[in-house]
Amino acid sequence: MKILEIIISDLYAMGIPDATLQGRKAAGDGPEPAGRTRRGRYSMTDSILKGKRILVVDDEPDVLETFREIVLIDVPDCHIDEARTYEAAAALIQTNAYDLIVLDIMGVRGFDLLEAAVKRNFKVAMLTAHAMTPEALMRSYNMKAHAFLPKEKLADIVPFLEDVLIHDYATGWKRLFHKLRPFFNDHFVSDWEKKTGMEWREWTK
């Protein structure tokens, strides 16, 4: 099953509208289908994302659109900038201040952008599908990203982003491990922790 199909299935289950997800109708094609209402999954009145400025970078317009849809449903007061190329993202990172940056890896030179963002002390979450490997996970950690997230979890992106802003680097990675270890175990080779030198079990002692 394709990644966006998985996301759409998750959004249906949570009652989130699919006007921007299914069919990809052109802008101005009309309102959302009758009977669907916008409603968040959480009580986001006190979300740490409220009023924060986020830059999301991905070369796929569908991913950018889906990210914006999901975040703004739950946190309408969050400010989101978008970039589809390395050049556009690099310019925004150098000229603007961000509370959080979300980077794809493939197609936008995500690790180069991560390096630039970390130099400016921005918190960064990597969001990927094609680079979902133990090696990319380890590289993200070593380069001081605060999270490494699979696009299959895009429907649940809000609590992951909140964790990035709430917790320090080490605590955030421990929480990420608790949440995503089953996913990593399913998608990586059986001894991925040993091969990458990332002994997650040691972190939680």
BALOBA-1460 file (C-alpha; in Angstrom, 3 decimals):
// residues 205
<rec num="1" residu="m" x="0.000" y="0.000" z="0.000"/>
<rec num="2" residu="k" x="1.339" y="3.441" z="-0.910"/>
<rec num="3" residu="i" x="2.217" y="5.821" z="1.911"/>
<rec num="4" residu="l" x="-0.501" y="8.383" z="1.138"/>
<rec num="5" residu="e" x="-3.080" y="5.596" z="0.947"/>
<rec num="6" residu="i" x="-2.069" y="4.533" z="4.462"/>
<rec num="7" residu="i" x="-2.368" y="8.128" z="5.664"/>
<rec num="8" residu="i" x="-5.796" y="8.533" z="4.058"/>
<rec num="9" residu="s" x="-6.988" y="5.340" z="5.730"/>
<rec num="10" residu="d" x="-5.817" y="6.636" z="9.123"/>
<rec num="11" residu="l" x="-7.498" y="9.996" z="8.565"/>
<rec num="12" residu="y" x="-10.793" y="8.340" z="7.639"/>
<rec num="13" residu="a" x="-10.647" y="6.380" z="10.894"/>
<rec num="14" residu="m" x="-10.211" y="9.609" z="12.859"/>
<rec num="15" residu="g" x="-12.961" y="11.494" z="11.033"/>
<rec num="16" residu="i" x="-10.653" y="14.038" z="9.438"/>
<rec num="17" residu="p" x="-11.902" y="15.423" z="6.097"/>
<rec num="18" residu="d" x="-10.268" y="14.101" z="2.971"/>
<rec num="19" residu="a" x="-10.960" y="16.939" z="0.539"/>
<rec num="20" residu="t" x="-7.273" y="17.619" z="0.021"/>
<rec num="21" residu="l" x="-6.252" y="13.977" z="0.165"/>
<rec num="22" residu="q" x="-8.448" y="11.975" z="-2.137"/>
<rec num="23" residu="g" x="-8.859" y="12.829" z="-5.779"/>
<rec num="24" residu="r" x="-6.592" y="15.876" z="-5.473"/>
<rec num="25" residu="k" x="-9.232" y="18.166" z="-6.908"/>
<rec num="26" residu="a" x="-8.026" y="21.464" z="-8.284"/>
<rec num="27" residu="a" x="-8.236" y="24.505" z="-6.064"/>
<rec num="28" residu="g" x="-11.644" y="26.119" z="-6.243"/>
<rec num="29" residu="d" x="-13.502" y="22.942" z="-7.141"/>
<rec num="30" residu="g" x="-15.955" y="23.515" z="-4.354"/>
<rec num="31" residu="p" x="-16.461" y="22.932" z="-0.619"/>
<rec num="32" residu="e" x="-15.693" y="19.765" z="1.267"/>
<rec num="33" residu="p" x="-18.243" y="16.944" z="0.950"/>
<rec num="34" residu="a" x="-21.435" y="17.424" z="2.921"/>
<rec num="35" residu="g" x="-21.515" y="15.735" z="6.279"/>
<rec num="36" residu="r" x="-17.787" y="16.149" z="6.941"/>
<rec num="37" residu="t" x="-16.716" y="18.618" z="9.598"/>
<rec num="38" residu="r" x="-13.288" y="19.783" z="10.568"/>
<rec num="39" residu="r" x="-12.443" y="18.586" z="14.028"/>
<rec num="40" residu="g" x="-9.186" y="17.933" z="15.826"/>
<rec num="41" residu="r" x="-8.306" y="14.636" z="17.419"/>
<rec num="42" residu="y" x="-6.993" y="16.263" z="20.565"/>
<rec num="43" residu="s" x="-7.812" y="19.135" z="22.858"/>
<rec num="44" residu="m" x="-5.221" y="21.529" z="21.490"/>
<rec num="45" residu="t" x="-6.144" y="24.660" z="23.429"/>
<rec num="46" residu="d" x="-2.808" y="24.578" z="25.248"/>
<rec num="47" residu="s" x="-0.724" y="22.897" z="22.562"/>
<rec num="48" residu="i" x="2.881" y="24.021" z="22.564"/>
<rec num="49" residu="l" x="2.537" y="24.329" z="18.774"/>
<rec num="50" residu="k" x="0.069" y="27.194" z="19.191"/>
<rec num="51" residu="g" x="1.561" y="30.346" z="17.707"/>
<rec num="52" residu="k" x="4.750" y="28.551" z="16.688"/>
<rec num="53" residu="r" x="6.362" y="28.918" z="13.251"/>
<rec num="54" residu="i" x="7.234" y="25.722" z="11.384"/>
<rec num="55" residu="l" x="9.064" y="25.196" z="8.115"/>
<rec num="56" residu="v" x="8.232" y="21.952" z="6.296"/>
<rec num="57" residu="v" x="10.355" y="20.896" z="3.318"/>
<rec num="58" residu="d" x="9.386" y="18.172" z="0.845"/>
<rec num="59" residu="d" x="9.531" y="17.835" z="-2.927"/>
<rec num="60" residu="e" x="6.096" y="16.188" z="-3.016"/>
<rec num="61" residu="p" x="3.191" y="18.700" z="-3.031"/>
<rec num="62" residu="d" x="0.816" y="16.060" z="-1.659"/>
<rec num="63" residu="v" x="2.940" y="15.634" z="1.457"/>
<rec num="64" residu="l" x="3.124" y="19.393" z="2.070"/>
<rec num="65" residu="e" x="-0.620" y="19.725" z="1.625"/>
<rec num="66" residu="t" x="-1.343" y="16.786" z="3.911"/>
<rec num="67" residu="f" x="1.032" y="18.075" z="6.582"/>
<rec num="68" residu="r" x="-0.625" y="21.487" z="6.575"/>
<rec num="69" residu="e" x="-4.111" y="19.961" z="6.670"/>
<rec num="70" residu="i" x="-3.354" y="17.722" z="9.647"/>
<rec num="71" residu="v" x="-1.499" y="20.291" z="11.732"/>
<rec num="72" residu="l" x="-3.925" y="23.166" z="11.173"/>
<rec num="73" residu="i" x="-6.955" y="21.028" z="11.976"/>
<rec num="74" residu="d" x="-5.515" y="20.433" z="15.436"/>
<rec num="75" residu="v" x="-3.630" y="23.707" z="15.928"/>
<rec num="76" residu="p" x="-5.190" y="26.472" z="13.780"/>
<rec num="77" residu="d" x="-2.856" y="29.110" z="15.226"/>
<rec num="78" residu="c" x="0.309" y="27.333" z="14.064"/>
<rec num="79" residu="h" x="2.175" y="29.165" z="11.284"/>
<rec num="80" residu="i" x="3.525" y="26.950" z="8.502"/>
<rec num="81" residu="d" x="5.994" y="27.865" z="5.758"/>
<rec num="82" residu="e" x="6.650" y="25.415" z="2.919"/>
<rec num="83" residu="a" x="9.512" y="24.737" z="0.519"/>
<rec num="84" residu="r" x="9.817" y="22.158" z="-2.265"/>
<rec num="85" residu="t" x="13.479" y="22.554" z="-3.184"/>
<rec num="86" residu="y" x="16.805" y="22.647" z="-1.394"/>
<rec num="87" residu="e" x="17.481" y="26.166" z="-2.657"/>
<rec num="88" residu="a" x="14.168" y="27.581" z="-1.431"/>
<rec num="89" residu="a" x="14.501" y="25.874" z="1.941"/>
<rec num="90" residu="a" x="18.103" y="26.974" z="2.428"/>
<rec num="91" residu="a" x="17.124" y="30.592" z="1.781"/>
<rec num="92" residu="l" x="14.291" y="30.411" z="4.317"/>
<rec num="93" residu="i" x="16.527" y="28.804" z="6.939"/>
<rec num="94" residu="q" x="19.108" y="31.553" z="6.537"/>
<rec num="95" residu="t" x="16.665" y="34.469" z="6.634"/>
<rec num="96" residu="n" x="13.871" y="33.431" z="9.003"/>
<rec num="97" residu="a" x="13.525" y="32.260" z="12.589"/>
<rec num="98" residu="y" x="11.701" y="28.961" z="13.160"/>
<rec num="99" residu="d" x="10.581" y="27.114" z="16.244"/>
<rec num="100" residu="l" x="10.732" y="23.822" z="14.352"/>
<rec num="101" residu="i" x="11.808" y="22.567" z="10.927"/>
<rec num="102" residu="v" x="10.518" y="19.352" z="9.348"/>
<rec num="103" residu="l" x="12.720" y="17.932" z="6.590"/>
<rec num="104" residu="d" x="12.322" y="15.261" z="3.979"/>
<rec num="105" residu="i" x="15.614" y="13.570" z="3.117"/>
<rec num="106" residu="m" x="15.471" y="12.401" z="-0.489"/>
<rec num="107" residu="g" x="14.953" y="15.014" z="-3.195"/>
<rec num="108" residu="v" x="15.720" y="18.099" z="-1.088"/>
<rec num="109" residu="r" x="19.210" y="17.312" z="0.265"/>
<rec num="110" residu="g" x="17.710" y="16.899" z="3.693"/>
<rec num="111" residu="f" x="20.963" y="16.267" z="5.531"/>
<rec num="112" residu="d" x="22.529" y="19.406" z="4.075"/>
<rec num="113" residu="l" x="19.496" y="21.373" z="5.256"/>
<rec num="114" residu="l" x="19.728" y="19.678" z="8.658"/>
<rec num="115" residu="e" x="23.310" y="20.858" z="9.007"/>
<rec num="116" residu="a" x="22.323" y="24.421" z="8.106"/>
<rec num="117" residu="a" x="19.371" y="24.405" z="10.517"/>
<rec num="118" residu="v" x="21.397" y="23.013" z="13.424"/>
<rec num="119" residu="k" x="23.996" y="25.750" z="12.912"/>
<rec num="120" residu="r" x="21.218" y="28.240" z="13.602"/>
<rec num="121" residu="n" x="20.086" y="26.249" z="16.660"/>
<rec num="122" residu="f" x="16.749" y="25.273" z="15.132"/>
<rec num="123" residu="k" x="15.063" y="22.090" z="16.277"/>
<rec num="124" residu="v" x="14.641" y="19.672" z="13.382"/>
<rec num="125" residu="a" x="12.529" y="16.575" z="12.749"/>
<rec num="126" residu="m" x="13.335" y="14.356" z="9.775"/>
<rec num="127" residu="l" x="10.245" y="12.994" z="7.985"/>
<rec num="128" residu="t" x="10.951" y="10.356" z="5.370"/>
<rec num="129" residu="a" x="9.779" y="7.330" z="3.453"/>
<rec num="130" residu="h" x="12.426" y="6.405" z="0.890"/>
<rec num="131" residu="a" x="15.274" y="7.021" z="3.360"/>
<rec num="132" residu="m" x="13.677" y="4.953" z="6.122"/>
<rec num="133" residu="t" x="16.837" y="3.002" z="6.968"/>
<rec num="134" residu="p" x="18.871" y="2.372" z="10.134"/>
<rec num="135" residu="e" x="21.759" y="4.277" z="8.562"/>
<rec num="136" residu="a" x="19.619" y="7.376" z="7.939"/>
<rec num="137" residu="l" x="18.244" y="7.111" z="11.468"/>
<rec num="138" residu="m" x="21.748" y="6.990" z="12.951"/>
<rec num="139" residu="r" x="22.941" y="9.860" z="10.742"/>
<rec num="140" residu="s" x="19.956" y="11.999" z="11.799"/>
<rec num="141" residu="y" x="20.711" y="11.314" z="15.452"/>
<rec num="142" residu="n" x="24.427" y="12.031" z="15.083"/>
<rec num="143" residu="m" x="23.728" y="15.274" z="13.199"/>
<rec num="144" residu="k" x="21.519" y="16.460" z="16.093"/>
<rec num="145" residu="a" x="18.066" y="16.121" z="14.565"/>
<rec num="146" residu="h" x="15.509" y="15.832" z="17.355"/>
<rec num="147" residu="a" x="13.358" y="13.192" z="15.661"/>
<rec num="148" residu="f" x="13.305" y="10.705" z="12.782"/>
<rec num="149" residu="l" x="9.742" y="10.064" z="11.656"/>
<rec num="150" residu="p" x="8.255" y="7.761" z="9.017"/>
<rec num="151" residu="k" x="5.763" y="9.292" z="6.622"/>
<rec num="152" residu="e" x="3.440" y="6.420" z="7.460"/>
<rec num="153" residu="k" x="2.955" y="8.205" z="10.798"/>
<rec num="154" residu="l" x="2.057" y="11.538" z="9.197"/>
<rec num="155" residu="a" x="-1.536" y="11.267" z="10.420"/>
<rec num="156" residu="d" x="-0.163" y="11.380" z="13.991"/>
<rec num="157" residu="i" x="2.417" y="14.088" z="13.373"/>
<rec num="158" residu="v" x="1.113" y="16.600" z="15.930"/>
<rec num="159" residu="p" x="2.097" y="14.754" z="19.146"/>
<rec num="160" residu="f" x="5.487" y="13.914" z="17.649"/>
<rec num="161" residu="l" x="6.114" y="17.606" z="16.909"/>
<rec num="162" residu="e" x="4.967" y="18.567" z="20.379"/>
<rec num="163" residu="d" x="7.505" y="16.175" z="21.864"/>
<rec num="164" residu="v" x="10.276" y="17.827" z="19.844"/>
<rec num="165" residu="l" x="9.430" y="21.233" z="21.291"/>
<rec num="166" residu="i" x="8.743" y="20.076" z="24.842"/>
<rec num="167" residu="h" x="11.704" y="17.805" z="25.491"/>
<rec num="168" residu="d" x="15.453" y="18.169" z="25.310"/>
<rec num="169" residu="y" x="17.490" y="16.217" z="22.768"/>
<rec num="170" residu="a" x="18.168" y="13.086" z="24.853"/>
<rec num="171" residu="t" x="14.723" y="12.853" z="26.439"/>
<rec num="172" residu="g" x="13.034" y="13.413" z="23.091"/>
<rec num="173" residu="w" x="14.922" y="10.531" z="21.491"/>
<rec num="174" residu="k" x="14.022" y="8.229" z="24.397"/>
<rec num="175" residu="r" x="10.346" y="9.074" z="23.948"/>
<rec num="176" residu="l" x="10.630" y="8.568" z="20.204"/>
<rec num="177" residu="f" x="12.142" y="5.147" z="20.791"/>
<rec num="178" residu="h" x="9.284" y="4.115" z="23.070"/>
<rec num="179" residu="k" x="6.734" y="5.185" z="20.478"/>
<rec num="180" residu="l" x="8.394" y="3.928" z="17.308"/>
<rec num="181" residu="r" x="10.503" y="0.957" z="18.316"/>
<rec num="182" residu="p" x="7.852" y="-1.524" z="17.083"/>
<rec num="183" residu="f" x="7.769" y="0.298" z="13.736"/>
<rec num="184" residu="f" x="11.557" y="0.266" z="13.437"/>
<rec num="185" residu="n" x="11.709" y="-3.397" z="14.389"/>
<rec num="186" residu="d" x="9.176" y="-4.226" z="11.669"/>
<rec num="187" residu="h" x="10.912" y="-2.192" z="8.957"/>
<rec num="188" residu="f" x="14.611" y="-2.682" z="9.762"/>
<rec num="189" residu="v" x="16.801" y="-5.777" z="9.891"/>
<rec num="190" residu="s" x="16.542" y="-7.755" z="13.115"/>
<rec num="191" residu="d" x="19.912" y="-6.625" z="14.520"/>
<rec num="192" residu="w" x="19.666" y="-3.010" z="13.365"/>
<rec num="193" residu="e" x="20.459" y="-1.626" z="16.817"/>
<rec num="194" residu="k" x="23.723" y="-3.511" z="17.031"/>
<rec num="195" residu="k" x="24.724" y="-2.719" z="13.455"/>
<rec num="196" residu="t" x="24.177" y="1.003" z="13.877"/>
<rec num="197" residu="g" x="25.620" y="1.186" z="17.371"/>
<rec num="198" residu="m" x="22.332" y="2.640" z="18.612"/>
<rec num="199" residu="e" x="21.665" y="0.441" z="21.638"/>
<rec num="200" residu="w" x="18.233" y="1.813" z="22.445"/>
<rec num="201" residu="r" x="17.797" y="-0.575" z="25.334"/>
<rec num="202" residu="e" x="20.666" y="1.101" z="27.148"/>
<rec num="203" residu="w" x="18.993" y="4.489" z="26.888"/>
<rec num="204" residu="t" x="16.000" y="3.501" z="28.968"/>
<rec num="205" residu="k" x="17.838" y="1.987" z="31.949"/>
